[in-house]
Amino acid sequence: MLPENVKSRSTLASDLLFLGTLLIIFYTFWLGGYPLFTPDEGRYSEVAREMIASNDYITPRVNGVAFLDKPVLYYWLQAAAIKLFGLKEWALRFFPAIFGIFGCLITYVCGRQLFDRRTGLLAAIILATSPLYFCGAHYANLDLEVAVLISTSLLLFLTGVQNDGKYRSVILLSAYISAALAFLTKGLIGIVFPIMITGAWIFLLSNWKLLLRIHLLTGLMLIALIVFPWYYLVQQANPEFLHYFFVTQQVTRFLSTTTFNNPTPVWFYLPIVLIGFFPWTSFLLQALTVNIRQAWQARFNHQAELFLLLWTGIVFIFFSVPHSKMITYILPIFPPLALLVARYLSCTWQETTNRGIKLGKALAAIMSADMIVFFVCAKQNHWMNLPADFMPYLNIMMFILLTQCLLILFLWRSKAARLFLLLVISNIFFLSMLTVGAKYLNQHSAKPLVTVLKTLRQGDEEVIHYFKFYQDIPLYLEKRVTIVADWSSPKIPYNDNWLRELWYGMPFQNTSDWLITEEIFWQKWYGNKRVFVFVNQNYYDHFKKQASSYYFIAENDGILLLSNKPTIS
C-alpha cells in the first residue's frame, strides 16, 4: 500500500496531466481561425510589433505614438510570441490562451487543497467552460491575463495561510509575485484587490496575528523589486508618465462620470455574469445562499468560503461603481464563483431529490429555452445585425441549446453528476461552434484590404487614414501609417476613442510627420508621389467633395481603399 501523501501527489499529477491536455486541445482549437478584432486586438498587438521593430521595450507605442495607458508585461509577452512564432493571429492569442489554461489549473490545485479533489476538478471544468472566461482566453487584450494573475495571487494567499506544511512560505511568496505581475500588467488593481479582499477577510475574522505570519514585509519588498525597474525606466524616458498613468488613467478613469466611454447603469454586470457564466448560473443562487448562510453562522469553520464570497462581492461592487464599464473587467470574479458552485455541486453530487439541484435543472432548461427564443427573435428582427455567413453556425448553436433543454427534462430524476456532464459537453460544443464562426462576426477587419494593398504598394509609398484610424492596419501592414484628423479640436479630451488615445501620447514625441491636418493631407494628395488612403464610408462624401479625382481600389465592410494615382499591377 502506498502512503496517503504519495497517493495524493500521484492523483494531483495525473489530474493536472489530464486537465492540461484537454484544456490545450479545447483552448487552442481554431485559435487563429479569425482576423484580429478591433480596436483592442489590433492596438495591443501593434504595440508589441513596434517594440520589436524599434528595439525599445520600455515605452509602448501605437503607430509610433507613446501609449502609456497600461503597463508593459502583456506587451512583452506578445512580443515574445511574435519572436517565437511570427506575426500570426494564433501567435498573438497564444498567451491569452495559455493564461486561460493556467487559470483553470491553479483553480483546480487550490480548490483541491482548500476543499477536496472533486471540488477542484469541478471548479476547473466550470471555469474552463464559462463563455466569458473562454472568450477572454481567445481575445488578445489584457483583461483575462490580469484576472488570472489577481486570482492566482488570492488563491495562493488563501491556500498558503491554511497550509502549515513546508511549502507554506513558497506559496505565500508566490502570491506576492502574482500580485506584482498583475500590477505590471494593468496597474493598481493588481495589488488593490488582494489588499482589499485579504484585509476585509482578516478584519471579519479578527485574525490580526495573521499579519505576522504572511511574510508581509518580504512580500512588499518582492513586489517593489519586480515592479519598480520598469516604472523607473519609463518615467526616465517619458518624464510625465507617472502623473499621466496613475492620476489620469488609474484614478480619474475610475472616478469619472463623463469623459470615458461605455456609460452603463450600476446593474450592468448582473446580466453579464448571468450570460457569461451560463449554464453554471443555474446553480449560482443555490451556491451563494448555502455558502453565505454557512459563513454567516460559523465563519471560523468556513473561512475559505468567506474569503471567496468577499472576493466576489468586493470585485463586483468595485467595478459596478464607475460610470464607464467594459464587459471583461468582471472576469476576476469567475474563479471564486466556479469554486463556490463546484463546492455546492460536490456536496450534492449523488443526490436526486435535492431541491437546489432540481431548481438548477429547471433554471438551466429555462435559460436554454430563453436563449433560443432570443436568437430566433434576433434573426427575424435583425437586432444584432449578424452577417448571413454566421447564420448556419447560429442555427447549430440553437440546436445544441434545444438538445440540452430536452435532455435536461429527460434526465430530470438523475443525479447531479449526470446533469453536470451534460452541461459540460453541451457548452464545449456550443463554444467550439462560436469559435469556428467567429471569423464571420468580425465585420470590421481591414485585413482583406491590407492584403490587396501589399500587392500594389511599392517602396516607401505613404499609407494614410482619413479621419478614421483602423488599428489593425499598421499591424498587418507592418508599417506606421499617417493619420488625418483635427488634432487641435477642443472636443478631443471629451471623447474616449482612438483620437484621444493618440492625442494623449503626442506630447511625448514629435508626431508632426505622420499625425497631420487635412490641409497637409491635400498637399500630399496633389503631390507627385502616389499615396494610398483608407476612407470610412461615413467620410466618403466629404472626401469626394475635396478630391478632384481619385482611383478606387477595393472596399470591405464600409472601408474604402483609394489612391491619388493609377495603381501598377
Stockholm file with secondary structure:
# STOCKHOLM 1.0

chainA/1-569         MLPENVKSRSTLASDLLFLGTLLIIFYTFWLGGYPLFTPDEGRYSEVAREMIASNDYITPRVNGVAFLDKPVLYYWLQAAAIKLFGLKEWALRFFPAIFGIFGCLITYVCGRQLFDRRTGLLAAIILATSPLYFCGAHYANLDLEVAVLISTSLLLFLTGVQNDGKYRSVILLSAYISAALAFLTKGLIGIVFPIMITGAWIFLLSNWKLLLRIHLLTGLMLIALIVFPWYYLVQQANPEFLHYFFVTQQVTRFLSTTTFNNPTPVWFYLPIVLIGFFPWTSFLLQALTVNIRQAWQARFNHQAELFLLLWTGIVFIFFSVPHSKMITYILPIFPPLALLVARYLSCTWQETTNRGIKLGKALAAIMSADMIVFFVCAKQNHWMNLPADFMPYLNIMMFILLTQCLLILFLWRSKAARLFLLLVISNIFFLSMLTVGAKYLNQHSAKPLVTVLKTLRQGDEEVIHYFKFYQDIPLYLEKRVTIVADWSSPKIPYNDNWLRELWYGMPFQNTSDWLITEEIFWQKWYGNKRVFVFVNQNYYDHFKKQASSYYFIAENDGILLLSNKPTIS
#=GR chainA/1-569 SS CCCHHHHHHHHHHHHHHHHHHHHHHHHHTTTTSSCCCTTHHHHHHHHHHHHHHHTCCSSCEETTEECCSSCSHHHHHHHHHHHHHCSCHHHHTHHHHHHHHHHHHHHHHHHHHHTCHHHHHHHHHHHHTCHHHHHHTTSCSSHHHHHHHHHHHHHHHHHHHTCCSTTHHHHHHHHHHHHHHHHHHHSTHHHHHHHHHHHHHHHHHTCGGGGGTTTHHHHHHHHHHHHHHHHHHHHHHSTTHHIIIIIIIIIIHHHCSSSSSCBCCTTTHHHHHHHHTTTGGGGHHHHHHHHHHHHHHCTTTCHHHHHHHHHHHHHHHHHHSSSBCCGGGGGGGHHHHHHHHHHHHHHTTTCSSCHHHHHHHHHHHHHHHHHHHHHHHHHHHTSSCCCGGGHHHHHHHHHHHHHHHHHHHHTTTSCHHHHHHHHHHHHHHHHHHHHHHHHHHCTTCCHHHHHHHHHHCCTTCEEEEESCCCTTHHHHHTSCCEEECCTTCTTGGGSCSHHHHHHHHGGGSCCTTTEECHHHHHHHHTSSSCEEEEEEGGGHHHHHHHCSCCEEEEEETTEEEEESSCCCC
#=GC SS_cons         CCCHHHHHHHHHHHHHHHHHHHHHHHHHTTTTSSCCCTTHHHHHHHHHHHHHHHTCCSSCEETTEECCSSCSHHHHHHHHHHHHHCSCHHHHTHHHHHHHHHHHHHHHHHHHHHTCHHHHHHHHHHHHTCHHHHHHTTSCSSHHHHHHHHHHHHHHHHHHHTCCSTTHHHHHHHHHHHHHHHHHHHSTHHHHHHHHHHHHHHHHHTCGGGGGTTTHHHHHHHHHHHHHHHHHHHHHHSTTHHIIIIIIIIIIHHHCSSSSSCBCCTTTHHHHHHHHTTTGGGGHHHHHHHHHHHHHHCTTTCHHHHHHHHHHHHHHHHHHSSSBCCGGGGGGGHHHHHHHHHHHHHHTTTCSSCHHHHHHHHHHHHHHHHHHHHHHHHHHHTSSCCCGGGHHHHHHHHHHHHHHHHHHHHTTTSCHHHHHHHHHHHHHHHHHHHHHHHHHHCTTCCHHHHHHHHHHCCTTCEEEEESCCCTTHHHHHTSCCEEECCTTCTTGGGSCSHHHHHHHHGGGSCCTTTEECHHHHHHHHTSSSCEEEEEEGGGHHHHHHHCSCCEEEEEETTEEEEESSCCCC
//
